[in-house]
Amino acid sequence: MASLDSEAPLLLPRGSRKEEDGEGERGEAAAGKVRHPWLRCRCLVGGDGWWREATAEAGRLFALAAPMIAVALLQLMMQLISTVMVGHLGEVALAGAAIANSLTNVSGFSVLMGLACGLETICGQAYGAEQYHKLALYMYRSIIVLLLVSVPIAILWVFIPEVLPLIGQQPEIASEAGKYALWLIPGLFAFTVAQCLSKFLQTQSLIFPMVLSSSITLALFIPLCWFMVYKAGMGNAGAALSVSICDWVEVTVLGLYIVLSPSCEKTRAPLTWEAFRGIGSFLRLAVPSALMICLEWWSYELLVLLSGILPNPALETSVLSICISTVVLVYNLPHGIGTAASVRVSNELGAGNPGGACLVVEVALSVILCSAVLVSVTLLALRHFIGIAFSNEEEVINYVTRMVPILSISVITDSLQGVLSGVSRGCGWQHLGAYVNLGAFYLVGVPVALFLGFAMHLGGMGFWMGMVAGGATQVTLLSVITAMTNWAKMAEKARDRVFEERILTQAV
C-alpha cells in the first residue's frame, strides 16, 4: 500500500523549483510543506498585461464551459422527453411520475450529486500539483462511498408507495409513483458511478467524453423509452427503466474512455486497498458539498409542496413549476461557467499559482454578470410569450407574465451563485458554503417566502420574492467570503491537502 505514494515522483508545479534551490528546500517540498515565493498572489490590477491574461483565461473557461452546458442540456432533454411520453398515458401516470421524480431527486440524486462534488476539490488540486496517480485513487474512493450511501437510499425508495398515502396522496397516484421509483433503483447505482467518473474527467478538462456519452445516451433513450412505455406496455415504469438502462450505458462509455484513451494514461491506475483509506478526508469535503447543493434544492421543492395549500393551488403550483422549469433551463449557462471556474481554480491552486486562481475568479464573475444581465433582459422582453410555451390557459399565461420581472432578478442572483459556488468547490471551503446556504434559504428565503405568500396574500409571487431574497443573501455572503479569500493561503492549503496522505503513509 505504501509504495503507491512513497515511490511516486514528486512533480512540483511549472517554474516552482529551480536548479539552484537548496537541498533543505527540496526536502520541504517533498513533504508538501514548502512556502515558495510563487505563493504570493500575483493577480494584476490593470493594464495590457491583465487584459491579455484575462482574454486567455476567458478562452480557457469557454472551452470548458461550452461542452458542460451541452452535457447539461442533453441530460435535461432526456428528462423532458420522458415527461412528454408519460404525459400521454394520462393524468394519473403523469402525476405519479412527477411526484416520483421530485422525491427521488430530493432524497437521492441531489445527495449523490453533491457528494461527488467533493472530487472537484481534491482531484482538481491534485491534477494541478501534477500528482496524477492520485486522481484514480480519489475516484475509486468516492465510488465506494457513494455506492454505500446508495443502499439506504434504494431501500427508502422501495417504501414510497406506502409512505405517500400517509401524507394525503391518492392511492392510485402513490402506486404509480412507487412503480416509477422502483424501476429507477437500478439506475441509482449507475448514476453514482457516472457522477464519479465525470468528475474524474472534468477536473482534467476532458469534457469531450462526457458530451459523447450524453449524446449516445440520448440517442438510445428516445427509441428505448418509446418502446418500453407504449409497445412493451410498461407505462411510466417503462420510462423509469429506460432511464436506468441509459445510465448504465453512460457508465460504460465513460469507463471505456478512461480505460482505453491515451488522454487518461497518466491518471488511470488499478484499484488497490489504498482506496479504502482516507475516506474520512474525502467525507470532510463531500458532505459539505452535498449540503451546499441540497439545502438550496430542497428549499425550492418545499415551496412547491407548500403551494398546494395556497388558495387556488392548481394555478399556484402550475405557475411555480413553470418558473422553476424556466430557471432550470437558464441555469445551464452559470452551471457550465461555475463548473469551469471550479476546475480552473482547483488546478491553479494545486499548481501553486494563487494569482492564476484569483484571475479565474475575476474573469468568471465578469463573464457571468454580463451573460446574466443579457439573459434577464431577454426574459423581460419575452415575458408575454413564456407562459404560452407551457400552457394554453389564459389565467396561467397572465400570472406567468406578472412573475417574469421577479424571475429576471432571480436569474442574476442564481447566475452569480452558480459561479461563486464553483469557486468554493475549487478552493475547498464548501463548509462555509453550506453555512451560507443554510442561513440564506432557511433563515431568510423560506421565512420571507412564507410571510409574503400567506400573511401578505401574495401567493406564489410572494414565494418567489422570498427565494429572491434568499438568493441575494446567498450571493452577498459568498461574495464577501470570496473577496476576503487569501489566495496564497488557499494555495498552501491545496498543497497540504494533496500531500497529506503521502506524509501519513511515509510516517507509517
N, C-alpha and C positions, 0 to 999 in steps of 0.2 A: 504493500500500500504506500509506503513512504517513498518509494522510488519515483512515483509519478511526479511529485513536486520537487523532491530533493535533487533529482538528476536533470530536471528541465532547465535549459539555459535561461538566464535572466536577460530579457530583452528590454532595455530601457528605451524610453521614447526618443524619437529622432532629435539629435542635437543635444541630448541631455547629459551625455557623458563624453568628454573629450579625452584624447590620448594622454594629455598632461595631467589628468586627475590623479590625486594621490591614492595610495593603497587604502588608507583609512576611509576615504570617501567611497571607494569601491566596496569595502566591507559593509558600510552602512547601506549602500544602495542594494546590496544583495539581500538585506533584510527588509527592504522596502521602507526604510526609515529616514533616508537622506533628505535634507531640505535644500534642494538645488536653487541656484539663482533664478532658474526658469519658472519657479513657483510664484514669482511676483506677477501680479496682474498686469498684462501688457495691452489692455484694451485702449485703443486710440480714441481720442475725443473729437477729432475732426481732421479736415484736410484731405488731399487727394489720396493719401495712404489709406485712410479709413474707408473712403468710397470704393477704392479698388478691392480691399479686403471684404467689404460688405457686399459688393456685387458678386464676388466669387462665392461668398458664403450663401447668398440668396440662390445662386445656381445650384449649389450642393443641396440646399434644403428643398428646392423644387424637384430635383432629381429623385429625392427620397419621397417627398410628399405626394407627387402626382400618381405614382403606382399605388401608394397606400390608399389614396382616395378611390382609385379604380377598384381595388380589392374590396373596400367598404361598400361601394355601390353594387358590385356584383353579388355580395352577400345579402345586401338589402333586397335586391331583385328576387332572390330565391325566396325570401320571406313573403314578399308581395305576391309572387306567383302562387305560392302555397295558399295564401289567404283568398285569392281570387278563385282558385279551383274549389276550395272547400266552401266558399260562399255560394256556389251554385248547387250545393247539396241541401240548402235550406237554412232557416234562421237558427234552429237548434244546433245543427252541426257547426255552423259558423261561431255561435256564441260559445260552444264548448271548446273549440279550437282557440278562440281569443282568450278565454279565461285560462286555459292550459298554458298558452304562450306567456301570459302575464305571470302566472305562478312559477313556471319553470325558469323564466328569466330572473325573477326576484330571488328565488330560493336556490338556484343552481348556476345558470350560465353567468350571471353577473359576478357571483362569488369566485368562480373558477377563472374568469377573465381577469378579475382584479388580482388574484393570487399570482397568476402568470406574469403580471406586470412587474413583479419583483425582479424578473430576469432582465428587464430593461436597464436596471442599475448595474447589477453585477456582471452580466455578460458584456454590456456596452463598455464599462470601465476596464474590464479585463482585456477586451479587444483593443482598446486604446493603449493599454500598457503593453501590448504585444505578448500577452500571456495566453496565446491561442489555445494551448492544450486544456485550459480551464473551462472554456466555453461548453464543451461537451459534458464535462463533469457537472457543471451547473444545470445544464439541460436535463440530464438524467435525474439529478436530484429533484428538480421541480416536477418532473413527470411522476416520480414516486410519491411525492407529497400530494399532488393534485389527484392522482388516482385513489389514494387513501381517503381524501376528502369526498370524492365522488360516490363512495359506497354509501355513507349515510344519506346523501342527497337522493340517490336512487331509491333507497328504502322509503324515504319521505314521499317521493312521487307515487309509489305504489298505493299509498293510502289517500290520495287526492279524492277518489270517488266517495270515500266515507267521511272526509272532513268537510267538503263543500256543503252538503245538506245541513250540517250542524251550524253553519253560519248563514243559513237562509237561502241557499241556492236551490233552484228547482232540481229534483232528482234526475230528470232526463238530461238536463244540461250538465249536471255533475257527472253522469255516466259518460257522456261524450267527452268531457274534459279528461276524465280518468283514462279512457282509451287512448286519447291523443298523448297524454303524458307517459303512459306505459310504453308506447312504441317509440318514444323519444329516448328512453333509457339506454338502449344500445349506442345511440349517437352521443350520449353524455360522455362516455369514456373516450370516444374518438375525438370529441370536441376538446377534452382535456389534453390529449396528446398533441392535437393540432395547434393549440394555443402555445404550448412549449416549443414546438418545432418552429412556429412562426417567429417567436421572439428570438430564438437562436439565430435564425437567418436575418431577421430585421436589424439586429444590433451589429451585423456585419455589412449592412447596407445591401444585402442580397434580397431585393424585393421582387425580381422577375419570377422566381419560382412560386411566390405567393399569388401573383397575378395569373400565372399559368394554372395553378391548382384551382383557383376560384373560377376561372373560365371553363376548365374541364368539368368541374363540379356543376356549374350552372347548366352547361350544355347537356349533361346527363340528367340533371334533375327534372327539366321540363318534360321530356317524354316519360320518364320513370314515374313522376308524380301523376301525370295524366293517366297512365296505365293502372297504377295502384288504386287511385281514387275511383275511376269510372269503370275500367274493364275488369279489374280484379274484384271490384265490389267491396273494397275495404273502407270506403268512406273517408272520414277525416283521419282515421288510423293509418290509412294508406299514405296520406300526406306526411304524417309523422315518421312512418317507416322509411319513406323516400329521403327525408332529411337525415335520418340515421345512416342509411346506406351511403349517401353522398358525403357525410362527414368522414366515413372510413375511406372513401375514395380520396378525399383531400389529404388524409394522413398518409396514404400510400404514395401519392405523388410527391409530397414534401419529403417523406422518408427516403424515397428512391433518389431524389435530387441530392439530399445530404450524403447518401452513401456513395453515389456514382459521380457527382460533379467534381471536377478539379477545383472549383471555387471554394469548396469546403475541405480541401486536402489538409490545410494547416489546423483546422479547428475540430475535425471529427476525431473521435477516439473510441475505443471499445468500452463497454460498460464494465466497471470494476466495483469492488466493495467500497471504494473511496466515495462513491456516490451516496452511500448511506450515512456518511459522516458529515457534520456541518449543517445538518438540517435546521438546527436552531438559528444559525446565522441567516439562512435563507428565509425562514419564517419572520425574522425581525424586519425584513423588507417587504415580504409578500403580504403579511396580514394588514399592515397599514395601507398598502397599495389597494387591497381589496376593500378596505373600509372607505378609502377615498372615493372609489367608484360606486360602491353600494349605497353609501349614505345619500349621495345625490340622486342616484337612480331610484331608490326606494321612496324618496320624498315625492317624486312625480307620480309614482304608482299609487301612493297613499292618497294623493289629491284626486286621482281618477276614481278610486274607490269611494271617497267621500262625496264626489259629485253625484253619486247615486242617491243621496239623501237630501239633495237640494230640491227646491220647487222645480217642477218640470225636469226631472232627472234625465229623461231621454235626450232632450235638447242639450242640456249642460254636458252630459257625458260625450255626446257626439261631437260637440264643438271642441271640448278639451282633447279628445282623441285626434281630431283634425289638426289642432295646434301642435300637439306632440309629434304627429307624423311629419308635419312641415319642418319642425325644429330638427328632428332626427335626420331628415334628408339634407337640410342645410348644414348640419353639424359635421358632415363628412369632410368638409373643407378644413375647419380647425382641427378636426381629429387627425387628418393627414399631416398637417403642418406641426401639430403638437407632437405626434409620434416621431416625425423627422427631427424636431428640436431635441426630443429625449435622446435619440440615437447620437446626434452630433454633440450634445453637451456631455453625455457619458463618455463618448470616445475622446473628446478633448481633455476632460478631467483625468481619465485614465492615462492619457499620454503626458500628463503633467503640464498642460497648457491652459492655465486659467484665463489668460487673455482671449484665447480662442473660444472658450466656453462663454465668456462674457459677450463676445461679439455675436455668437449664435443667438443668445437671448435678445439682444438689441434688434438684430435683423428679423428674427421670427416675430417679435411683437410688432415691429413696423409693418411687416407684410400682412399679418393677420388683422391689424387695425384698419388698414386701407381696404382689405378684402371685406371685412365685416361691415364697414360703412357702405360699401358698394352693394352688398347683398341686402342690407337693411333698407336702403333707398329703393332697390328693385322690388322688394316685398311691398313697400308702401305704394309704389306705382301700380302694382298688380293686385291691390287689396280687394278690388271688386271681382276678381276672377279666381282667387284661390279657393273660395268656398264652392264655386261651380265645379271645380275639378274633383271635389269629394262628394257632393250631394246635389240632388235636384230640388230639395226643399228650400223654399224662399226664406223661411224663418232661420234655417241653419246658415244659409248664404249671407244674410244680413248680419247675423250675430258674428260670423267669422270676419266679415268686413270691419266691424267695430273692434274686433280683437287684434287685428293686424298691427296697428300702431304700437300696442304694448308688445306684441310679438317681435316687432322690429328692434325694440330696445333689448329684449332678451337675446336676440341674435348676437348683438355686440358683446354682451356680458358672457354669453356661452362661448363665443369665439376666443375672447381673451382668456377665459378659464381653461379652454382646451390647450392652449399653448403653455400657460403657466403651470398647469398640472403636468404637462410633458416635461417641463424644466425640472419640476420637483422630482419626477421619477429619474431623470438623468443625473440629478445631484445625489439622490438617496435620502432626501428629507420628506419621505411620504408620511412619516408620523406627524409632522407639522400639518401637512395637507389634510390628514384625517381629522385632526382637531379643528382645523378651519372649516371643513365641510360640516362637521357636527354642529358647530356654533352657527354657521351661516344659514343652514337649512332648518335646523330643529330648534334654534333659539330665536331666529329671525324669520326665515322664509315661511315655514309652516304656520307659526302663530299669527303672523301678519295675514297670511292667506285665509286662515280660518276667521279672523276678525273681520276682514273685508268681505269675505264670501257670505258669512252668516249674520254677523252683527250689523254690518253696513248694507246687507241685502244686495251685494253686487254679484253674487253667484260665481260662475266660472271666471268672469272677468276679474273679480276680486281674488280668486285663487291664483290666477296668473300674475297679477300685480304682486302678490306675496312672494311668488317664486322669483320675480324680477328683483325684489328687494333682497332676497336671499342670495341671488347670483351676484348682485352688485356688492354685497358684503363679502362674499367669497373672493371676488376679483380684487377688491380693495386690500384684504388681508394677504392674499397671495402676492400681490404687487409689493406690499411693504416688506414681506419676507424676502422676496427676490431682490429688491433694491438694497436691502441690508446684508445680502449674502457676501461673505468674504470668499472670493473665488480662489484665492491662493490656499486658504484653509480647506476649501472643498477639494482641491486637487490633492492636498496632503491626505485627507480622509479617504479619497478614492484609492490612492496608492496603498494606504494601510489596509483597506478592505481587500484589495486584490492580493496582497502578500500575506494576509493574516493566516491563512491555512498553511502556507509554506513555512512560516515561522513556527506554528504549533507542531507541524509534522517533524521539523528538524529538532525541536526541543524533545519530542518523544524519542 
